[in-house]
Amino acid sequence: MSALGSTLLTLADVAKSKDKQIGKVAEVLVQQNPMLNDIPYMEMNEGTIHKEEIRSALPAIYYRKANQAIPASKTTTEERSFTAAHFESKSQIDEAVAKRGGIDRVAYNRWNQAQGHLQAHALEHASLTVYGSPLDNNRKVAGFFDIYSELTPAEPTSKNVIDGGGSGSDLTSILLVCWGERSVFGIYPKGTQAGLKRTDRSKGNSLVQIQALDSAGNAGAFYGYEEQFEIDHGLVVKDYRQAVRVCNIDPALLKSGAAAADLIDLMISALYKVDSLENGTPVFYMNRTVQAFLDKQSLTKLGAGGGITEMNYQGKPILSFRGVPIRRSDTILNTEDEVLDNT
């Protein structure tokens, strides 16, 4: 489902294609990374760089008397540049392995081998979107938790970071994103495609020569089948006010029930931190530990499960909070370091 008022495609839209193979690939990816259902993608506007004009100040307004002039005023903007990361893998399968069970099993055996690559790509994409940091690897791009990483008041994004009260190094977070072309979206290089690109080097199940080493370390070759998988992904947080991180949630306290974070209270605060829920499509993301406790905690709250209900979203039943869908994302770890106020 694309963001409200958006013309950008998500991977879920691609899955609706008449091409059955694309649909199968998208389904495997989304199973491992539910966020791919929601991220709207835009082609980068300057080749391998995407530039956005960010409004930083509004024009001054004046009260005027008759026959009295007022000074001109203007909006202030700043230009920001965003890039995309590229990652890929190659799937190779020996002819003898692919033909186990008969020649008619080649396509199935190849697909079975490829699924591992698809799952790995989906998990890497999810990790990059949440935890990506150019400081850790200069080939990566910033993820949400690299952007929303401080409680320091001097840092503008800290206004959209909520402290869940935990401390130490075994913590987790809830992420609320209002996806849309005016708020937060994904990008990919011009001339390429959004999502995963699959290149079959063995179209029609034709054999290719694969270079390899034997058991003694000598170079050689064998015949088999080969395909390549690639993803380009960049994250544009055009308006930081359109996403919120609830950090420092202690999973151990959730499990024990003692001094556990009030998740419903924190999620209400997160909804009110978003500048405009009408400026896109809001979605909550949390891992299964937090989601399970939220479900249990809602039973003790008054009024229709404390705001937790089940809704039909993209044709499937899903938990929601005050009309905002809740997706399980186990990419969000239970081993996060404490987010601090560094003043």
Stockholm file with secondary structure:
# STOCKHOLM 1.0

chainA/1-343         MSALGSTLLTLADVAKSKDKQIGKVAEVLVQQNPMLNDIPYMEMNEGTIHKEEIRSALPAIYYRKANQAIPASKTTTEERSFTAAHFESKSQIDEAVAKRGGIDRVAYNRWNQAQGHLQAHALEHASLTVYGSPLDNNRKVAGFFDIYSELTPAEPTSKNVIDGGGSGSDLTSILLVCWGERSVFGIYPKGTQAGLKRTDRSKGNSLVQIQALDSAGNAGAFYGYEEQFEIDHGLVVKDYRQAVRVCNIDPALLKSGAAAADLIDLMISALYKVDSLENGTPVFYMNRTVQAFLDKQSLTKLGAGGGITEMNYQGKPILSFRGVPIRRSDTILNTEDEVLDNT
#=GR chainA/1-343 SS CCCTTCCCBCHHHHHTSSCHHHHHHHHHHHHHCGGGGTCCEEECTBTTBEEEEEEEECCCCCCCCTTCCCCCCCCEEEEEEECCEEEEEEEEEEHHHHTTTCGGGHHHHHHHHHHHHHHHHHHHHHHHHHHCCTTTCTTSCCCHHHHSCCCCTTSGGGGGEEECSCCSSSBEEEEEEEEBTTTEEEEECTTSCSSEEEEETTGGGCCEEEEEECTTSCEEEEEEEEEEEEEEEEEEESCGGGEEEEEEECHHHHHHCTTCCCHHHHHHHHHHHSSCGGGSEEEEEECHHHHHHHHHHHHTSSSGGGGEEEEEETTEEEEEETTEEEEECTTSCSCBCCCCCCC
#=GC SS_cons         CCCTTCCCBCHHHHHTSSCHHHHHHHHHHHHHCGGGGTCCEEECTBTTBEEEEEEEECCCCCCCCTTCCCCCCCCEEEEEEECCEEEEEEEEEEHHHHTTTCGGGHHHHHHHHHHHHHHHHHHHHHHHHHHCCTTTCTTSCCCHHHHSCCCCTTSGGGGGEEECSCCSSSBEEEEEEEEBTTTEEEEECTTSCSSEEEEETTGGGCCEEEEEECTTSCEEEEEEEEEEEEEEEEEEESCGGGEEEEEEECHHHHHHCTTCCCHHHHHHHHHHHSSCGGGSEEEEEECHHHHHHHHHHHHTSSSGGGGEEEEEETTEEEEEETTEEEEECTTSCSCBCCCCCCC
//
